[in-house]
Amino acid sequence: MRPPKILVVGAGASWSIADVEAGLVHGLKAHGVEVIRYALDGRIAGASRWLFNAWRLKKRTDPDFPRPTQADIYYQAGMGALERALRHQVDAVIAVSGMFLHPDVLILMRRAGLTVTALFTESPYDLEHELKVAQIVHGCWTNERRSVEAFRSVCQYAGYLPHAWHPERHRPGLRPGDEDVAAHDVVFVGSAFRERVEWFRSIDWTGIDLGLYGNWDALGSRDRLRQYVRGQEIDNRLSAALYRRAKIGLNLYRQSKGFGLQAPRIAPAAAESLSPRAYELAACGVFHLSEFRAEVSEVFGAAVPTFTTPTEAAALIRRWLADDAGRAAVAASLPAMVAESSWVQRASQVMADISALLARTQRVA
């Protein structure tokens, strides 16, 4: 039996969740799947330019003509995925994340007889929106095991797909080009959600070379953390190089449901699962410290020291910075702990689930 032909609809962002898309595609191809890709991020930017140019031209003769909405842009950018799926006669569709994909695209795919699934990457932070999308698709996966029950209440075929690491990007030992990347005492790659800003402000970084990378635009121009921001949004390859060059990697978990000072936060018990960062740091053989989550100790035991407060973290950082041999010994043990957690292994689960789903949907048809 031949592997299914699958259309992967991109996440719609050029970093972060785009790494999930890249990993999934790599894993599927490793199993011989013919993957048809639909890049959503560039199409969103193109749709925005086209719609706003058309709107400005129309306003010359009709001043009250409505301004394009974000939904208009997502619809314009995503509708080509339906054409792509039908042109290539794919067996199934996987929408990665679904945050930036207009739901009508998925609805029309189902009307066209396609088997449609979604891989949700933002649970539990964006759970309300994800559950709306889950009601449309035939099957779905979530990155957070505590959210599975909520998904199964609206989608019969919902499961847990843990995050993973990319076999071509996350390997221990310095890789060609790594020497051109900054080597920090402590490095963190991620966005400046409010709780993270508060966390970094709570620590005395005197004498420590801290490197912050990602979207930290929320910091004021005079914020003392500005001196540690070394780069904006970066791709997964550069993140991996920064990890391998650092003495200590940090893994801070998100709590905010969005950006801004008033953004609500998830309940502490709402999340237990590892982030992509946890798998990537380990696969790269990088000693790291992590905020506590249930899966951290389940997967790594004591090999990844955890903390619950900035005070605890500060003590751990200084204790381990002073122990080069200890860090090296722990770091060497980490890749084996996630050896069976690459995107190749995750793709095996995706393929098995899709094959079962295809059998069910074909019987119904």
ABEGO torsion letter per residue (X at the ends): XBBBBBBBBBAGBABGAAAAAAAAAAAAAAAGBBBBBBBAAAAAAAAAAAAAAAAAAAAAABAABBBBBAAAAAAAAAAAAAAAAAAAGBABBBBBGGAABBAAAAAAAAAAGBBBBBBBAAOAAAAAAAAAAAAABABBBBABAAAAAAAAAABABBBBBBBBBBAAABBBEBBBGAAABBBBABBBBEBBBAAAAAAAAABBABGBBBBBBEBAAABBAABAAAAABABBBBBAAAAAAAAAABABBBBBBBABABBEAABBBBBAAABABBBAAAAAAAAAGBBBBBBBBAAAAAAAEAABBBBABAAAAAAAAAAAAABAAAAAAAAAAAAAAAAAABAAAAAAAAAAAAAAAAAAAAAAX
